[in-house]
Amino acid sequence: MTDSQLIREIKDGNVQLYDELMRRYERKILAFIFHMLKSSQMESLAEDLCNETFYKAYKSLHSFREVEATFSTWLYTIARNTVLSELRKHKNIKVSLEQSGYTPQTSLDTLPEQTVLRNERVSMVRDAINNLPEKQRSALILREYDQLDYQEIANILGQTVSSVKSLLFRARASVKLQLEPYFLEPIFEEYEGMNRR
């Protein structure tokens, strides 16, 4: 059953099917919230915000209009707004993407020194991403980690596609500038997708 079919059934009163929608998106939304919070030390908060996101989505499902956005885009928007609202409440929260425990998939090296070097590089890239302004960081996370297309990111961030491309260009340039002094070879070697436009 497609998302559209599930949503129609749920709107028609078959509310048990909402569990299926949650199963489809829970891991992605939770990972996105972790990235936005930037800390594994806030694991319970991330889970709470994920639950709050799905609760808000359920309560607002009657107002969801497929002609305006896909369900996933609408859900990511709710998640982003929920996290930003929480962060505004607790401005003193200082966290980092490195602490989130999120690790981009890379090939496993067998030599310990290669693993240590790779982990150091990953840590440096995470720190550089954490230094980005919120919209640039969100755009980069949605594009590179969640693999969303420009239109979906634009809908989530409330921007135009050209604005998203600009945000991504500035984010990548900023990360590259922050990391250039440390690397002789291409910065995003492990992150092939980060060179995409």
C-alpha positions in Angstrom: 0.0 0.0 0.0 1.4 3.4 -0.9 1.6 6.3 1.5 -1.3 8.0 -0.3 -3.5 4.9 0.0 -2.6 4.5 3.7 -3.5 8.2 4.4 -6.8 7.9 2.6 -7.6 4.8 4.7 -6.6 6.5 7.9 -8.7 9.6 7.0 -11.6 7.3 6.4 -11.3 5.9 9.9 -8.9 3.0 9.7 -6.5 4.6 12.3 -4.6 1.4 13.0 -2.9 1.9 9.7 -1.1 4.9 11.1 1.3 2.4 12.8 2.4 1.3 9.3 3.2 5.0 8.3 5.2 5.3 11.5 7.1 2.2 10.8 8.0 3.4 7.4 9.4 6.7 8.6 10.4 6.4 12.2 14.1 5.5 11.7 14.6 8.3 9.2 12.8 10.9 11.3 14.7 9.9 14.4 18.0 10.0 12.6 17.1 13.5 11.2 16.2 14.7 14.7 19.5 13.3 16.1 21.3 15.3 13.4 19.4 18.5 14.2 20.0 18.1 17.9 23.6 17.1 17.3 24.0 15.0 20.4 23.6 11.4 21.5 23.5 12.7 25.0 20.1 13.8 24.1 18.9 10.4 23.0 15.8 10.4 25.1 15.0 14.0 23.9 15.4 12.9 20.3 13.0 10.0 20.9 10.5 12.3 22.6 10.7 14.7 19.7 10.2 11.9 17.3 7.1 10.8 19.1 5.9 14.4 19.3 6.5 14.7 15.5 4.4 11.6 14.8 1.7 12.8 17.3 1.5 16.2 15.6 1.4 14.6 12.2 -1.5 12.3 13.3 -3.4 15.2 14.8 -2.9 17.2 11.6 -3.3 14.4 9.1 -6.8 15.7 8.1 -5.1 19.0 6.9 -2.4 17.2 4.9 -2.8 17.8 1.2 -0.9 15.6 -1.2 -1.0 18.3 -3.9 1.1 20.6 -1.8 3.8 18.0 -0.7 4.6 14.4 -0.3 3.9 12.8 3.1 7.6 12.4 3.8 8.3 16.1 3.0 5.4 17.1 5.2 6.7 14.9 8.0 10.3 16.2 7.8 8.9 19.7 8.0 7.0 18.9 11.2 10.1 17.2 12.6 12.3 20.2 11.8 9.9 22.7 13.3 9.5 20.5 16.4 13.2 20.4 16.9 13.7 24.1 16.3 10.9 24.9 18.7 12.6 22.7 21.4 16.0 24.3 20.7 14.5 27.8 21.1 13.2 26.7 24.5 16.6 25.5 25.6 19.1 27.9 23.9 21.8 26.8 26.3 21.9 23.4 24.8 25.4 23.0 23.2 25.8 19.8 21.3 27.7 18.4 18.4 27.1 16.2 15.4 30.0 14.0 16.4 28.2 13.2 19.7 25.1 12.1 17.7 26.8 8.8 16.9 25.8 9.2 13.3 28.5 7.8 11.0 28.3 8.0 7.3 28.8 4.6 5.7 32.4 4.1 4.6 34.3 1.0 3.7 35.8 -0.8 6.6 39.6 -0.7 6.7 41.5 -3.6 8.2 44.5 -1.7 9.5 44.0 0.0 12.9 45.9 3.2 11.9 43.7 3.5 8.8 40.6 3.3 11.0 42.0 5.9 13.4 42.8 8.3 10.5 39.4 7.7 9.0 37.6 8.4 12.3 39.6 11.6 12.8 38.6 12.8 9.3 35.0 11.9 10.0 35.2 13.8 13.3 36.7 16.9 11.6 34.0 16.8 8.9 31.3 16.6 11.6 32.8 19.5 13.5 32.8 21.6 10.3 29.2 20.7 9.6 28.3 21.7 13.2 29.8 25.1 12.6 27.4 25.9 9.8 24.4 28.2 10.2 21.2 26.2 10.9 19.6 26.4 7.4 22.9 25.4 5.7 23.4 22.5 8.1 19.8 21.4 7.7 20.1 21.5 3.9 23.4 19.6 3.9 22.0 16.9 6.3 18.8 16.5 4.2 20.7 16.3 1.0 23.8 14.2 1.9 22.6 12.0 4.7 18.9 11.7 4.0 19.4 11.8 0.2 16.4 14.0 -0.4 16.1 15.9 -3.7 16.2 19.7 -4.0 12.4 20.1 -4.2 11.8 18.1 -1.0 14.5 20.1 0.8 13.0 23.3 -0.5 9.6 22.3 0.8 10.9 21.3 4.2 13.0 24.5 4.7 10.3 26.7 3.2 12.8 27.9 0.5 12.9 27.9 -3.3 14.9 25.2 -5.1 17.5 27.9 -6.2 17.8 29.0 -2.6 18.4 25.4 -1.5 21.1 25.0 -4.2 22.7 28.3 -2.9 22.5 27.1 0.7 24.2 23.8 -0.3 26.9 25.6 -2.3 27.7 27.9 0.6 27.6 25.0 3.1 30.0 22.8 1.0 32.3 25.8 0.4 32.3 26.6 4.2 33.1 23.0 5.1 35.8 22.8 2.5 37.3 26.1 3.7 37.3 24.9 7.3 39.0 21.6 6.3 41.4 22.6 3.6 44.3 23.3 6.0 44.1 19.8 7.3 43.9 17.7 4.1 46.2 17.5 1.1 43.9 15.1 -0.8 40.2 15.8 -1.6 38.3 16.6 1.5 35.1 14.6 0.8 36.8 11.4 -0.3 34.7 9.3 2.0 31.6 11.5 1.2 31.4 11.1 -2.5 27.8 12.6 -2.4 28.9 15.8 -0.8 30.5 17.0 -4.1 27.2 16.8 -5.9 25.3 19.8 -6.8 
